[in-house]
Amino acid sequence: MDSAKVTVKRTKKYGRAVYAKTRIRKGEVIAAFDGPCFDDDFEGWNEDLLNHAIQYGKTRWRDSKGIARLINHSCEPNCGIKSLFKIVAMRAIAPGEEITWDYEMTEKNRHGWRMKCRCGAKSCRRVIGDYAKMPRSVRRRYAGYISEWLLPKKKS
């Protein structure tokens, strides 16, 4: 599920990162969380899983077999989440640009998971954590790219 339009490179700032090799159009799928699923009772939780698996339900998380787990967070991302597991370009992405998404687009962790943000964006929130703490203005900007499990259910 990894796009052929991206590559993984080492950075001095935070280890590996994913970069566009060629122009990526808005709406293109970059990668997907397509690996094993876990719940609260999983006995094998470790730091690596805590920092790379995404939440897709109240007590459910999923890892990736590919590059999705290497895409870094940004408070000014160029990608978002669609269909629970797909990382999708929210705008056109230029060659050489780092691929990023906002980790709060999937998290509502009652265990209080948090990590220090090092994205360096002008609007950096300094801490990555729970969707509930994401400012409303940011939620509006991300409309259509927030994991659907976090959003209010639409009345039919």
C-alpha positions as CSV (number, residue, x, y, z in Angstrom):
1,M,0.0,0.0,0.0
2,D,3.1,2.3,0.1
3,S,3.1,4.9,-2.6
4,A,6.0,4.6,-5.2
5,K,6.1,8.5,-5.1
6,V,7.8,8.5,-1.6
7,T,11.1,7.4,-0.1
8,V,12.5,7.0,3.4
9,K,15.5,9.0,4.4
10,R,17.5,9.4,7.6
11,T,17.3,12.8,9.3
12,K,19.5,14.5,12.0
13,K,16.3,15.7,13.7
14,Y,14.4,12.5,14.5
15,G,15.7,9.4,12.7
16,R,13.9,8.3,9.6
17,A,11.3,10.3,7.7
18,V,9.3,9.9,4.5
19,Y,9.7,12.4,1.6
20,A,8.0,12.9,-1.7
21,K,10.2,11.8,-4.7
22,T,7.8,13.3,-7.2
23,R,4.7,15.6,-7.1
24,I,1.8,14.1,-5.1
25,R,-1.7,15.3,-5.9
26,K,-4.3,16.2,-3.2
27,G,-6.3,13.0,-2.3
28,E,-3.5,10.5,-3.2
29,V,-3.0,7.7,-0.8
30,I,0.6,7.8,0.6
31,A,0.5,4.7,2.9
32,A,-1.8,2.7,5.1
33,F,-1.8,1.1,8.5
34,D,-2.2,-2.4,7.3
35,G,-0.6,-4.4,10.0
36,P,-1.7,-6.3,13.0
37,C,-4.5,-5.0,15.3
38,F,-4.3,-4.7,19.1
39,D,-6.6,-4.0,22.0
40,D,-6.2,-2.8,25.6
41,D,-5.5,-6.4,26.7
42,F,-2.6,-7.0,24.4
43,E,0.3,-8.3,26.5
44,G,3.0,-7.1,24.1
45,W,2.7,-3.3,24.3
46,N,6.1,-1.6,24.2
47,E,7.4,1.9,23.5
48,D,7.7,1.2,19.7
49,L,4.0,0.1,19.4
50,L,2.8,3.0,21.6
51,N,4.6,5.5,19.4
52,H,3.7,4.0,16.0
53,A,0.3,2.2,16.1
54,I,-2.8,4.4,15.4
55,Q,-6.0,4.2,17.4
56,Y,-9.1,3.4,15.4
57,G,-11.6,2.6,18.2
58,K,-12.1,3.2,21.9
59,T,-9.8,0.2,22.7
60,R,-8.3,-0.7,19.3
61,W,-5.0,0.2,17.6
62,R,-3.4,-0.9,14.4
63,D,0.3,-1.0,13.2
64,S,1.6,-0.8,9.7
65,K,3.7,-3.3,7.8
66,G,5.1,-0.5,5.7
67,I,6.1,3.2,5.8
68,A,3.0,4.5,7.5
69,R,4.7,4.0,10.9
70,L,7.6,6.2,9.7
71,I,5.6,9.2,8.7
72,N,6.3,11.9,11.3
73,H,3.9,14.2,13.1
74,S,3.5,17.9,12.3
75,C,1.2,20.5,13.7
76,E,1.0,21.8,10.1
77,P,0.7,18.5,8.2
78,N,0.3,17.9,4.5
79,C,-1.6,14.6,5.0
80,G,-4.5,13.3,7.0
81,I,-6.5,10.2,7.7
82,K,-9.2,8.6,5.5
83,S,-11.1,5.3,5.9
84,L,-9.5,4.8,9.4
85,F,-6.2,3.6,8.1
86,K,-5.1,5.5,5.0
87,I,-2.7,8.4,5.0
88,V,-3.9,10.8,2.3
89,A,-2.5,14.0,0.9
90,M,-4.6,17.0,2.1
91,R,-3.0,19.2,-0.6
92,A,-0.4,19.0,-3.4
93,I,3.0,17.9,-2.1
94,A,6.2,19.0,-3.9
95,P,9.2,16.7,-4.6
96,G,11.5,16.8,-1.6
97,E,8.9,17.8,0.9
98,E,8.6,15.7,4.0
99,I,5.3,13.7,4.3
100,T,3.6,14.5,7.7
101,W,0.3,14.0,9.5
102,D,-1.1,15.2,12.8
103,Y,-1.1,12.2,15.2
104,E,-4.1,13.7,17.1
105,M,-6.2,13.0,14.1
106,T,-6.6,9.4,15.4
107,E,-6.0,9.5,19.2
108,K,-8.5,9.5,22.0
109,N,-6.6,7.6,24.5
110,R,-8.0,7.3,28.0
111,H,-4.5,6.2,29.3
112,G,-3.2,9.8,28.7
113,W,-0.6,9.0,26.0
114,R,1.4,12.1,25.2
115,M,4.7,12.9,23.5
116,K,6.7,16.1,23.1
117,C,6.3,17.7,19.7
118,R,9.4,18.6,17.8
119,C,7.8,19.5,14.5
120,G,9.1,23.1,14.6
121,A,6.0,24.5,12.8
122,K,4.9,28.1,13.5
123,S,1.7,26.8,15.0
124,C,3.3,24.0,17.0
125,R,1.2,22.9,20.0
126,R,4.3,21.6,21.8
127,V,2.6,18.3,22.9
128,I,1.0,15.6,20.8
129,G,-1.9,13.8,22.6
130,D,-5.6,13.5,22.5
131,Y,-8.0,14.7,19.8
132,A,-10.1,16.2,22.6
133,K,-7.4,18.7,23.2
134,M,-7.0,19.7,19.5
135,P,-8.2,23.3,19.1
136,R,-11.5,23.7,17.2
137,S,-9.8,25.9,14.6
138,V,-7.4,23.1,13.8
139,R,-10.3,20.6,13.6
140,R,-12.1,22.8,11.1
141,R,-8.9,23.1,9.0
142,Y,-8.6,19.2,9.0
143,A,-12.2,18.6,8.1
144,G,-12.5,15.4,6.1
145,Y,-9.1,14.2,7.3
146,I,-9.8,13.2,10.9
147,S,-10.3,9.5,11.7
148,E,-14.0,8.9,11.4
149,W,-14.2,7.0,14.7
150,L,-13.6,10.3,16.6
151,L,-16.3,12.2,14.9
152,P,-20.0,12.4,16.1
153,K,-22.2,9.9,14.4
154,K,-24.3,11.4,11.6
155,K,-28.1,11.0,12.1
156,S,-29.8,9.1,9.3
